[in-house]
């Protein structure tokens, strides 16, 4: 029986993407013993439900790497491949699969389902939205993007999207649920606080019809539990598009539309806020 340690780097989304490696390796060899070391505490409880992972080491736990047959440290995402595929290639997976799955404890789903039952009976679509959406958004025209004059923290257009306007307009048709960590809660916080929040956030997302926001760990969590997602494409385009400030790519492979066959949309990055509202309504329907 061979043993493998996978050392995950990065943030919440990267941890979720990395679980696809264990799944694919186990499909190729069921006898493998695969342990993980993760950089954040939050998804610990969810990862414990993954039957492909033997043991999970938290950030501050010591690991005897010499006891493993192979040790893989996952590299930073390049955005040239979907991160799931990039990680699988790095770990020698032969049969590549861009998808990933997130399991949620039944107890959490039961609690959330009971709490949301009265809302579902209203007959409105339930849409989760990202609490820090503004931080994951920019607003610019195609001409401003082409010109490429970056305003620090505000992007090529010198402004963020008006999230209050988006939420106000969408709330006229849908039941909206804000999800995400409060500003005072760190992803690195030790203890049950972030783990519990993350687990119940996953349960809430699993009961929603859609999630809207910018590319983020929460959007990727929603996709992992099977909820459809709509992201404003300006954030990824600002950072990694053909004139991106971090990397210039023709088509950065970042966002659920690149990990799953259907059910996920990345909106045109040049849309006005009014156009974003209309497109979201057209996608979700009544």
Secondary structure as the mmCIF struct_conf table of DSSP 4:
data_model
#
loop_
_struct_conf.conf_type_id
_struct_conf.id
_struct_conf.beg_label_comp_id
_struct_conf.beg_label_asym_id
_struct_conf.beg_label_seq_id
_struct_conf.end_label_comp_id
_struct_conf.end_label_asym_id
_struct_conf.end_label_seq_id
STRN STRN1 UNK A 3 UNK A 7
BEND BEND1 UNK A 10 UNK A 11
HELX_RH_AL_P HELX_RH_AL_P1 UNK A 12 UNK A 28
TURN_TY1_P TURN_TY1_P1 UNK A 30 UNK A 31
STRN STRN2 UNK A 33 UNK A 37
BEND BEND2 UNK A 39 UNK A 39
BEND BEND3 UNK A 41 UNK A 41
TURN_TY1_P TURN_TY1_P2 UNK A 42 UNK A 43
HELX_RH_AL_P HELX_RH_AL_P2 UNK A 44 UNK A 47
TURN_TY1_P TURN_TY1_P3 UNK A 48 UNK A 49
TURN_TY1_P TURN_TY1_P4 UNK A 51 UNK A 52
STRN STRN3 UNK A 55 UNK A 57
TURN_TY1_P TURN_TY1_P5 UNK A 59 UNK A 60
BEND BEND4 UNK A 61 UNK A 61
HELX_RH_3T_P HELX_RH_3T_P1 UNK A 65 UNK A 67
BEND BEND5 UNK A 68 UNK A 69
STRN STRN4 UNK A 70 UNK A 73
HELX_LH_PP_P HELX_LH_PP_P1 UNK A 74 UNK A 77
BEND BEND6 UNK A 79 UNK A 81
HELX_RH_AL_P HELX_RH_AL_P3 UNK A 83 UNK A 90
TURN_TY1_P TURN_TY1_P6 UNK A 91 UNK A 92
BEND BEND7 UNK A 94 UNK A 95
HELX_RH_AL_P HELX_RH_AL_P4 UNK A 106 UNK A 120
TURN_TY1_P TURN_TY1_P7 UNK A 121 UNK A 123
HELX_LH_PP_P HELX_LH_PP_P2 UNK A 124 UNK A 125
STRN STRN5 UNK A 126 UNK A 130
TURN_TY1_P TURN_TY1_P8 UNK A 131 UNK A 132
HELX_RH_3T_P HELX_RH_3T_P2 UNK A 133 UNK A 136
HELX_RH_AL_P HELX_RH_AL_P5 UNK A 142 UNK A 147
TURN_TY1_P TURN_TY1_P9 UNK A 148 UNK A 148
HELX_LH_PP_P HELX_LH_PP_P3 UNK A 150 UNK A 150
STRN STRN6 UNK A 151 UNK A 151
TURN_TY1_P TURN_TY1_P10 UNK A 152 UNK A 154
STRN STRN7 UNK A 155 UNK A 155
TURN_TY1_P TURN_TY1_P11 UNK A 156 UNK A 158
HELX_RH_AL_P HELX_RH_AL_P6 UNK A 163 UNK A 170
TURN_TY1_P TURN_TY1_P12 UNK A 171 UNK A 173
BEND BEND8 UNK A 174 UNK A 174
STRN STRN8 UNK A 175 UNK A 179
BEND BEND9 UNK A 180 UNK A 180
TURN_TY1_P TURN_TY1_P13 UNK A 183 UNK A 184
TURN_TY1_P TURN_TY1_P14 UNK A 187 UNK A 188
BEND BEND10 UNK A 191 UNK A 191
HELX_RH_AL_P HELX_RH_AL_P7 UNK A 192 UNK A 206
TURN_TY1_P TURN_TY1_P15 UNK A 207 UNK A 207
BEND BEND11 UNK A 209 UNK A 209
STRN STRN9 UNK A 210 UNK A 213
BEND BEND12 UNK A 214 UNK A 216
HELX_RH_AL_P HELX_RH_AL_P8 UNK A 217 UNK A 224
TURN_TY1_P TURN_TY1_P16 UNK A 225 UNK A 226
STRN STRN10 UNK A 228 UNK A 232
TURN_TY1_P TURN_TY1_P17 UNK A 233 UNK A 233
HELX_RH_AL_P HELX_RH_AL_P9 UNK A 234 UNK A 240
BEND BEND13 UNK A 241 UNK A 241
TURN_TY1_P TURN_TY1_P18 UNK A 242 UNK A 243
BEND BEND14 UNK A 245 UNK A 246
BEND BEND15 UNK A 250 UNK A 251
BEND BEND16 UNK A 255 UNK A 255
HELX_RH_3T_P HELX_RH_3T_P3 UNK A 256 UNK A 258
TURN_TY1_P TURN_TY1_P19 UNK A 259 UNK A 259
BEND BEND17 UNK A 260 UNK A 263
STRN STRN11 UNK A 264 UNK A 267
TURN_TY1_P TURN_TY1_P20 UNK A 269 UNK A 270
HELX_RH_AL_P HELX_RH_AL_P10 UNK A 273 UNK A 284
#
